[in-house]
C-alpha cells in the first residue's frame, strides 16, 4: 500500500524542510527522512543538477548523502548486512551509505589521499576481499575496462562486487570522450544501458544481477549491479524485495 500513496500526499505529511528548517512548497519538499542518518533537512546539490530528477531538494544536510547513496544503503540492508560481520571489505572512494563497523575487516581507498589504490592496477593479491563496493567511480577512470578486471581479480569466491555508475538508464548508450570533462564532474564517459554488457565482457566468470530501487526522499529510481561467483549471494541478490534482472549466470561456488 505504501507504493500506492501519491507523492503529493507524501509531501503533505513529510516532516522534511530546507537547510534552514523552513517549510518548502510541496513540489520541492523531500518525501521522507534520510535512511542513512535520519536527517529531515535537505538542500539543493552542487553542480548542473541541483534538484532531483523529480524536482525535489536532494542533498541531506546532516550527512551529505545523495539519492544514489541512499539507494545503496537500501540495497545493502536488503542483502542482510548482519552477514557482513566476518567479511573483508574494500570500498573504492568514501561513501556514506555503508559503515566500516558492518565488516570484519574494512579498508577504504581515497584517490590521491591516504591508502590511495590505483584501481587500474590494484596493489593487492588475488582474492583479497569478500565484498568490494565501487559506487560512482568507474566513470572517473581512464581505463575502465582494466579497472573492472582488477576488481574481479581481487574478489574472493565467498562474496560479491557491488558497482554502480550515474544514471545509465537515462542515456541511450555509453559515450566516451576520452578525457576528464570539468563540466561533467570530471567524468571520462557516461554509461548507458549497455553497461551490463560491458560487465559481462570484462568479468566473464562472474554472474551479473541488475538491481533497481527507489530513493524514498526524492522517489528517484536508481540501479546498481551485484556480481558474484558465490551461490548464496547470487540467490540473495535474485530474491531481494526489489526489482532485479539477471544478465549472466556463471558457474557458482558453494
N, C-alpha and C positions, 0 to 999 in steps of 0.2 A: 504493500500500500504506500510505503514511503516514496517509491518512484513515481506514483501517480499524482502526488501533490504538485500543483502548478508552481512555477518559480515565483510568481507574484505573491503567492501565499507564503512561500518560504521567506521571501524578502520582508514581508509584512511582520512576521513573527521573529525574524532573525535578531539576535542581540548585537550584531556587529555594527561597527561605526567606522568613521575615518580615523586617521592617525591622531587626531586631537580629541577623540572620544565623542565627536559630534555625529548626530544622525545625518544620513545622506539619502538622496532620492532612491526609491526602490529599484530603479533600473541600474544604479551603481552599487547598491548595497550587497556585500558578500552574504551568502546564504547560510553559512554555518561557521562555527568556530574552527580554528586551525586544528587539524587532527594530530599535529606534531607537538605543539606546546599548549594548546587550549586557548590561545590568544583570540581576542574579538576585535582588535583594531587593525585596520588594513589601509594600505596606501597604493598609489599608482607605482608601477615599477619603472626603473630607468631604461631608456632606450626607445626604439621606434614603436614599440607596442606597450604603452604604459598600462593599458587595461587588458583584461582577459578577452578571449575571443567572444565571450558572451557580453562584453561591455562593462564588466564589474571591476572594482578595486581588487587587486590580486596578490599583493605582497603583504605577508604578515609582518606587522611592526615588531612584535615581540621576538620572533625567531628568524625573520627574514626569508621564510620559505615561500616558494612559488608553487604553481599548480603541479608541475611535474614531480616535485619533491614530495608533495602531499599524496600524490597518486602512488609513488614508490612506497611510501610508508604504508598505505592501504594494502598494496600487493604483498609487501614483506610480512605484514601482520597475518595476511591470509595464508602465507606459506608456513605458518606455525613457527614464529621466531623463537619459541621456547626450545626448539630442537637445534638452535644455532649454538648452544652453550659449549659444545665441545669442538666447534668448527674453527678452523684457521681462516680468517677473512682478510682480504686485501681490498681496499677502497681506492679507486683511482680518482683523486681530487676530493676535497671535502664535500660532504653532502649532509644536510641537517636531517635527512629522513631516516637515517639509521643511527644506532647508538653503539659505541665501542663495547659497552658492557653486555651487549647481547651475545658476544662471541667468546670462545675460549681464548683465542689469540686474535688481536686486531692490529692491522698495520694500514696506514694511510700514506699515499704518495701525493704530494702537492708540487706542482710544476715550479721549478726554479726556487724551491724552498727546501727545508729540511726533509730528508728522505725522498728526494725527487728521483723517480724512476723514469727512464726513457721507455715509454710504452711500446716503441717500435723495436726495442732490444732490451727486454726486462732482465736485469741482473739478478735473476733468481733461478734456482734449479727447476727442472721439470716437476710437475705435480707438487707444487709447494703450498697451494691454498685450496681449501674446500669450497669457499664462497668468494667470488670476485664480483664487485659492484663497480660498474663503469657507466655512469649516468651523465649524458650530455658532454662527452669528452671526444669521441671518435671524430666529430666534425672539425675539431681543432688540430688534428694530427696530419702532417704531410703525407705519410704513407699509411693510410688507414687499413689497407689490406694486411700489411705486415703486422700492424698493431693487433688486429683481430687474431691472427695466427699465434702471436706471442701470448695473448690472454688464454687461448685454448691450450697452449703448451704447459703453462704453469698451473692449470686446473686439474685437481685430482678426479678420480672416478667416483668419489663419495659425495660430491656437491654439485654446484651449479654456477654458471656465469649469468649475471643479470646485467643487461645492456640496454640502453635507450638513447635515442637521438631526438632532436627537436622536430616535432610535428611532421613525421614522414607522410601521414595521410593527407596533408594539406598541399603537397607538391605532386605534380603529375609523375615526375621521375627524378632520379638523382641528377643534380647538376654540380659539376666540379670545376671551379675556376682556377685551381692550381696555386693559390696564394691566400694568405690570411687577409680577409677583407675587413678593415676597421668599421665600415658602415654596416657590417653584418656580424657583429660580435667577434670579429677576427676568425670567422669560420673559413675553412678551405672549401667547403661544399655544403649543399643542402641535400639531404637524403629524401627520397620518395618511397612509395610502397615497395619498390624493388630492393629495399634494404634487406628484407628477408632472404631474397635470392643471393645477395652478397654474403650473408651469414652462412648459407648452405654451401656456397662455393669455397669460402676460405676456412670453414670449420666442418669438413665433410664427415667427421666422426662424432659430431655432437647432434643430438636431437634438438629441434628448434620449435619452441612454442611461443606464439604471439599472444600477449595478454592485454586486454583493454580494461580500463577503469575510469571512473568519473571523479573529478575533484569536487568534493562536497561544498567547497567555498564558492566556486565560480560556476559549477556544472559543466566545465570544460572537460571533454574526454582526452585521454592520453593513452599511449601504447608503449609497451616495453617487451623485451624478449628474454625468455628463460632458456638457456642452453645447457644441456647436461648429458652425461654418459651413464647416469645412475637411474635405476628403475624406480626407486622410491620417489625421488624428486620429480621425475618425469610424470609419474602418476599424480602426484600432488599438484603440479602445475596444470595438468589437464582437468583436474577436479576442483579447481578454485571456483568460488562463488562469483566469478567474474566472466565476462565474455572472453573466449580464447579460441585460437586456431592453431592446429599443428601443421607446421611447414615441412618438417622432416622427422622421421623416426629412424634412429640408428640402433645397432646392437647395444644393449644396455647391461651394465654391471649390476649385480645384486646389491 
